[in-house]
Amino acid sequence: MFEFLTSGRYDLLGAFWVTVQLTLYSAVGSLVWGTLLAGMRVSPVPLMRGFGTAYVNVVRNTPLTIIIVGSLLGLYQTLGFELGAERSEDIGFRLAVLGLVAYTGTFVCEALRSGINTVPVGQAEAARALGLGFTQVLTLIILPQAFRSVVAPLANVLIALTKNTTVAAAIGVAEAAYLMKNMVENESDALFAVFGVVALGFVLLTLPTGLLLGWVSKRVAVKR
Amino acid sequence: MSGVSVTKGAEDAVPASTDLVVLSNVNKHFGALHVLQDIDLTIARGEVVVVIGPSGSGKSTLCRTINRLETIDSGDIRIDGKPLPQEGKELARLRADVGMVFQSFNLFAHKTILENVTLGQVKVRKMDKKTAEEKARALLDRVGVGAQADKYPAQLSGGQQQRVAIARALAMEPKVMLFDEPTSALDPEMINEVLEVMQQLARDGMTMVVVTHEMGFARSAANRVVFMADGKIVEEATPDQFFSNPRSDRAKDFLSKILHH
């Protein structure tokens, strides 16, 4: 039943390695982009607040498949953006990361914004009273405390992101779900085994993430 | 409303030449509530002004307008001759010269005591870290919490936290210190340790605006008592005059409620 694993026809580890890479690059990108978005949404400048709000509400409510397929058809095939890559699989990978960052950043932003709301207003007032500017107050006082209070929700976002990387299969990125599609076509006598193995692979990636970040969340919590 | 109304023995040497904080005709509303009504107040260099009054009289709001944590609807506030600027770099620079101590301490919860006191020096005054730490330790010793430098705020008692907050403000070498009910959130046995630090500051000639319910402090440390009620300054006098012979009925009523029981 599990002969397909040992047949040498499928590079399961290689496919999951692409999944891991997609997850890691997208996670770092989403964290940065989500933080910037959250900064915009609490900014005193109305234009930035407006952009942040509009962006989050549009992108968060758009299906990820549309964003990722749209980035291939729109950005690459229509507008010709190659994102500095030459080989087509690299272009697909980078477009997928771009789409995942654009999408996941909105969830990071909203998690972070709820974290910002847990920081007592007096913290910002004390910082402003010392003469710190808006960016300093945000980066030195508010965000460090906000991040500590949203480690657990961010773990959820990271787990969702890990599983969302499967959408990259839609534009031909050779990650785990793409390989699974091939296996399903060729190993129709072992469908449940194929699904089971791929599902287990994702559980093995996401379970430790949740456990580790749950532990981190308790360690870094701000005592008041 | 002259600048220096009373000079107490120790402050004779202080050059109390010009007015440091001047509020003229300040008005502010919270919705329908007119919290500050035509406030005129002048605080001279080296002067200690204690603002007292019943809850909701606008005294905290008044204190917070001085470094523009509360904006005003009309009127004019000047610090050292300069009008309060709009939110931005200019205002941040001015706030660095105005120390503030809050009722709820507001120490940065994710930073150690030492970091709380060095942050402003390093990030605003651009002082190097080592000098800032030396100064912070000296200030923490001065307010009696030097031994706690490496702890986090939540590990300290309220009185200790408030003394750290005073040290944090002093580290910026402010021209004036604002105290917004600094002892109201403290257990009774911790009030004195904070008041003693404030007394010392007053003796050292710091310009102070203190919103408080501590009448003992007002009596012993203030040059002038400002009594507020319903958004107005009802009475201004030296502590002796105010406590022994209040002129307005509102002040008499207030004092009769707090002093006799």
Interface residues (C-beta under 8 A of the other chain):
Chain A: P44 P120 G122 Q123 E125 A126 A127 R128 A129 L130 G131 L132 G133 Q136 L140 I141 P144 Q145 R148 V222 K223 R224
Chain B: N67 L69 E87 G88 K89 A92 R93 L94 R95 A96 D97 V98 G99 M100 F102 S104 N106 L107 F108 A109 H110 L119 G120 K123 V124 Y152 A154 Q155 A165 R168 A169 M172
